Amino acid sequence: MKFIAEIDVMPKKEILDPQGKAVTGSMKNIGLTEIENVRIGKHITLEIEAANESIAKEKVDTACQKLLANLIMESYSFVVKAV
């Protein structure tokens, strides 16, 4: 079966996010003062060929832990759907 994974990788809350800080400051500069604490991350989509959803989730989790996320500084979450 083929599955699609939607993965979000974000900096951990305790880690400084310089991109997010810059965007937060820019929001104020363009008059959007009510927007604050912007955090910038990555969104990754990938396809997996697997026998079932459980195996697909294991493969996605392994990919996140070993390659897609820096677990010291980032956390991740994902959703796997059958195609």
BAFI-3210 file (N, C-alpha, C; in Angstrom, 3 decimals, decimal comma, padded with zeros to 6 digits):
// residues 83
n [1|2|3|4|5|6|7|8|9|10|11|12|13|14|15|16|17|18|19|20|21|22|23|24|25|26|27|28|29|30|31|32|33|34|35|36|37|38|39|40|41|42|43|44|45|46|47|48|49|50|51|52|53|54|55|56|57|58|59|60|61|62|63|64|65|66|67|68|69|70|71|72|73|74|75|76|77|78|79|80|81|82|83]
n.u [000,840|000,333|001,280|000,906|002,845|002,603|004,669|005,668|008,247|009,574|011,277|012,299|010,482|012,087|014,299|015,981|014,585|015,728|014,805|012,037|011,882|012,763|010,710|008,557|009,254|009,080|006,365|005,297|006,363|004,868|002,422|000,992|000,581|-000,661|000,193|002,408|005,309|006,201|007,047|009,246|009,316|009,662|007,885|007,263|006,569|006,068|006,110|005,310|005,890|004,363|003,374|001,268|-000,473|000,686|003,356|004,171|004,055|006,087|008,319|008,308|008,687|011,276|012,701|012,359|013,649|016,285|017,106|015,447|014,841|016,571|017,064|018,026|017,498|015,021|011,547|009,125|006,145|003,711|001,407|000,007|-001,430|-003,431|-003,163]
n.v [-001,188|002,322|005,222|008,578|010,878|013,625|015,828|017,804|019,802|021,462|024,095|023,380|024,578|025,740|026,557|029,211|030,974|032,455|033,179|033,234|035,291|037,464|037,605|038,128|040,693|042,033|041,826|043,688|045,977|046,199|046,856|044,839|044,388|042,726|040,164|037,837|036,079|034,323|031,237|029,482|026,728|023,528|021,963|018,819|016,583|013,238|010,136|006,761|003,364|000,648|-002,277|-001,907|000,628|000,906|000,002|001,911|004,221|003,606|003,693|006,386|007,611|006,676|007,916|010,597|010,698|009,962|011,538|013,756|015,529|017,449|016,229|017,345|020,040|020,280|019,355|016,964|016,134|014,022|012,917|010,113|008,985|006,794|006,355]
n.w [000,000|-000,533|001,222|002,460|004,197|006,344|007,757|010,491|011,610|014,276|016,081|019,417|022,279|024,243|022,872|021,275|018,558|015,963|013,364|013,741|015,660|014,114|012,197|013,899|014,791|012,330|011,828|013,592|012,439|010,113|011,008|012,287|015,148|016,957|016,505|017,775|019,125|016,993|015,507|013,478|011,340|009,683|007,031|005,846|003,256|002,373|000,505|001,250|000,782|002,103|003,986|005,771|007,742|010,271|009,939|008,087|009,689|011,534|009,841|009,041|011,532|012,139|010,033|010,751|013,262|012,603|010,436|009,495|011,585|014,023|016,956|019,282|019,158|017,943|017,665|016,488|014,653|013,099|010,525|009,039|006,066|004,111|000,593]
ca.u [000,000|001,049|000,855|001,517|003,099|002,736|005,540|006,019|009,432|009,601|012,263|011,743|010,061|013,170|015,370|015,791|014,246|016,049|013,908|010,750|012,033|012,829|009,369|007,739|009,577|008,556|004,907|005,054|006,720|003,820|001,163|000,307|001,121|-001,311|000,869|003,654|005,876|006,220|008,039|009,403|009,749|009,664|006,802|007,805|005,615|006,734|005,315|005,886|005,303|004,429|002,312|000,133|-000,257|001,596|004,728|004,444|004,344|007,417|009,314|008,323|009,300|012,712|013,231|012,395|014,674|017,642|017,493|014,648|014,810|017,690|016,311|018,551|016,915|013,721|010,574|008,380|004,880|003,340|000,171|000,159|-002,732|-003,400|-003,489]
ca.v [000,000|003,583|006,174|009,901|011,418|015,075|015,952|019,155|019,855|022,792|024,255|023,175|025,837|026,333|026,950|030,489|030,865|033,763|033,490|033,596|036,608|038,454|037,739|038,797|042,115|042,549|041,952|044,974|047,024|046,352|047,187|043,667|044,332|041,669|038,888|037,736|034,753|033,512|030,159|029,031|025,340|022,894|021,029|017,836|015,583|012,131|008,945|005,530|002,082|-000,225|-003,286|-001,366|001,960|000,799|-000,068|003,221|005,140|003,269|004,181|007,849|007,940|006,437|008,976|011,836|010,600|009,785|012,441|014,949|016,444|017,473|016,002|018,203|021,371|020,273|018,287|016,678|015,405|013,628|012,199|009,213|008,666|005,906|007,036]
ca.w [000,000|-000,540|002,229|002,436|005,531|006,505|008,935|010,941|012,461|014,875|017,149|020,756|022,892|025,028|021,955|020,611|017,136|015,394|012,243|014,324|016,282|013,035|011,623|014,916|014,699|011,063|011,958|014,246|011,477|009,089|011,665|012,846|016,512|017,737|016,235|018,542|019,369|015,774|015,460|012,094|011,262|008,364|006,722|004,917|002,761|001,687|000,211|001,793|000,364|003,267|004,039|006,511|008,317|011,413|009,413|007,490|010,799|012,057|008,880|009,142|012,817|011,978|009,171|011,538|014,303|012,080|009,357|009,225|012,731|014,965|018,196|020,352|019,036|017,280|017,905|015,261|014,701|011,738|010,240|007,893|005,458|002,949|-000,677]
c.u [000,881|000,422|001,543|001,663|003,239|003,462|005,780|007,188|009,537|010,725|011,580|011,475|011,187|014,351|015,020|015,544|014,503|015,159|012,546|010,785|012,041|011,445|008,443|007,979|009,019|007,039|004,553|005,330|005,653|002,436|000,393|000,809|000,504|-000,688|002,199|004,082|005,794|007,329|008,065|009,939|009,735|008,425|007,326|006,686|006,406|005,779|006,057|005,143|005,479|003,232|001,063|000,508|000,732|003,060|005,112|004,803|005,718|008,507|009,434|009,007|010,825|013,352|013,349|013,529|016,085|018,069|016,750|014,628|016,095|017,069|016,837|017,808|015,488|012,837|009,807|007,062|004,506|001,999|000,428|-001,244|-002,519|-003,792|-004,489]
c.v [001,246|004,524|007,507|010,360|012,929|015,280|017,425|019,053|021,296|022,888|024,011|024,528|026,528|026,809|028,299|030,262|032,221|034,151|033,944|034,971|037,706|038,685|038,437|040,297|042,749|042,704|043,302|046,121|047,239|046,539|046,019|043,421|043,232|040,295|038,877|036,276|033,826|032,467|029,639|027,605|024,847|022,012|020,113|016,866|014,485|010,974|007,719|004,345|001,143|-001,174|-002,776|-000,030|001,933|000,771|001,272|004,232|004,871|003,821|005,707|008,278|007,758|007,536|010,293|011,805|010,599|010,846|013,771|015,966|016,314|017,403|016,807|019,533|021,389|019,129|018,081|016,000|015,064|012,926|011,358|008,844|007,717|006,694|006,202]
c.w [000,000|000,486|001,988|003,880|005,431|007,828|009,228|011,902|012,959|015,899|018,501|021,406|023,656|024,181|021,316|019,121|016,476|014,204|012,757|014,960|015,221|012,427|012,613|014,871|013,437|011,105|012,577|013,278|010,406|009,712|012,235|014,270|017,362|017,495|016,987|018,679|018,154|015,898|014,028|012,111|009,831|008,238|005,621|004,539|002,078|001,486|000,717|001,195|001,551|003,262|004,762|007,153|009,476|010,963|008,789|008,582|011,401|011,148|008,942|010,442|012,748|011,131|009,935|012,551|013,747|011,074|009,340|010,355|013,539|016,356|019,384|020,359|018,502|017,774|016,593|015,585|013,265|011,720|009,002|007,406|004,284|001,710|-001,435]
res [m|k|f|i|a|e|i|d|v|m|p|k|k|e|i|l|d|p|q|g|k|a|v|t|g|s|m|k|n|i|g|l|t|e|i|e|n|v|r|i|g|k|h|i|t|l|e|i|e|a|a|n|e|s|i|a|k|e|k|v|d|t|a|c|q|k|l|l|a|n|l|i|m|e|s|y|s|f|v|v|k|a|v]
***
